[in-house]
Amino acid sequence: QVQLVESGGGLVQAGGSLRLSCAVSGITFSIYGMDWYRQAPGKQRELVAGISKDGATFYVDSVKGRFTISRDNAKMTLYLQMNSLKVEDTAVYYCRILTYWGKGTLVTVSS
């Protein structure tokens, strides 16, 4: 059974930082790419960042230079380091591998 469990969300002031984690089990983690998505209130879920099995990364323009996606294959964990957070980064953040999703972790950025 594939499970993805996000953690690390919380309340932070604008300009602050958070590090999200996504612990994966039940699948051969190292051979797949993974993504972080987010869904803000009243908006559609959007892709934020992705990382291939080889470590190649992708970022949506709005987070480039502020967010860093990484992975630890030995720990079967995906990370998202978020710096210089903005109010508009407020959302529930989800990790995804293939068709499997976590339940999300809420990030709230206050002004």
C-alpha positions in Angstrom: 0.0 0.0 0.0 1.5 3.3 -1.1 1.4 6.0 1.5 2.6 9.6 1.4 2.6 11.7 4.5 3.4 15.4 4.5 4.6 17.4 7.4 6.2 20.7 8.3 3.4 23.1 7.6 2.4 25.8 9.9 1.9 29.5 10.5 4.8 31.8 9.5 5.2 35.5 9.0 5.9 36.9 5.5 9.6 36.6 4.8 10.0 33.6 6.9 10.9 30.0 6.0 9.4 26.5 6.3 10.6 23.1 5.3 8.0 20.6 4.2 8.7 16.8 4.2 6.9 14.0 2.5 7.6 10.5 3.8 6.8 7.8 1.2 6.3 4.1 1.8 5.1 1.1 -0.2 6.8 2.0 -3.5 10.3 2.0 -4.9 10.8 5.6 -4.2 14.1 6.1 -6.0 13.0 5.2 -9.5 10.2 7.8 -9.8 10.0 11.6 -10.1 8.0 13.4 -7.5 6.1 16.7 -7.3 4.8 19.3 -4.8 1.5 20.8 -5.5 -0.5 23.4 -3.6 -4.1 24.5 -3.4 -5.0 27.9 -2.1 -8.6 28.6 -0.8 -10.9 29.0 -3.7 -8.3 28.1 -6.3 -7.4 25.0 -8.3 -4.5 22.8 -7.3 -1.3 23.9 -9.0 2.1 22.3 -9.6 4.8 24.1 -7.6 7.9 22.1 -8.1 9.1 18.7 -9.4 12.2 16.5 -9.2 13.1 13.6 -11.4 14.6 10.4 -10.2 18.0 11.7 -11.3 17.6 15.0 -9.4 16.6 17.3 -12.2 14.3 20.0 -10.8 11.4 22.2 -12.1 9.8 25.2 -10.5 6.8 27.3 -11.3 7.9 30.9 -12.0 6.2 32.3 -8.8 8.5 30.3 -6.5 11.8 30.3 -8.5 14.7 31.5 -6.4 12.7 31.0 -3.1 11.8 27.3 -3.0 14.1 24.3 -3.3 12.9 20.8 -3.9 15.1 17.9 -2.9 14.9 14.2 -2.2 16.6 11.7 0.1 16.3 8.3 -1.6 17.7 6.4 1.4 15.1 8.0 3.7 12.4 7.8 1.0 11.5 11.4 1.7 10.8 14.4 -0.5 11.5 17.9 0.8 10.4 21.5 -0.1 12.5 24.2 1.5 10.5 27.4 1.3 12.2 30.8 1.9 11.1 34.4 1.6 7.5 33.2 2.0 4.7 35.5 0.8 1.1 35.8 1.8 0.2 34.4 -1.6 2.0 31.2 -0.7 -0.7 30.3 1.7 -2.2 27.0 0.7 -2.4 23.3 1.4 0.7 21.6 0.1 0.6 18.1 -1.3 3.2 15.7 -2.6 2.6 13.3 -5.4 4.3 10.2 -6.9 2.6 8.6 -9.9 -1.1 8.7 -9.1 -0.6 8.7 -5.4 -1.2 11.8 -3.2 -0.7 12.7 0.4 -3.4 14.4 2.4 -1.6 17.7 2.5 -0.1 20.1 5.0 -1.4 23.6 5.6 1.0 26.5 5.2 -0.3 29.9 6.3 1.7 33.0 5.7 0.7 36.1 7.6 1.5 39.7 6.7 
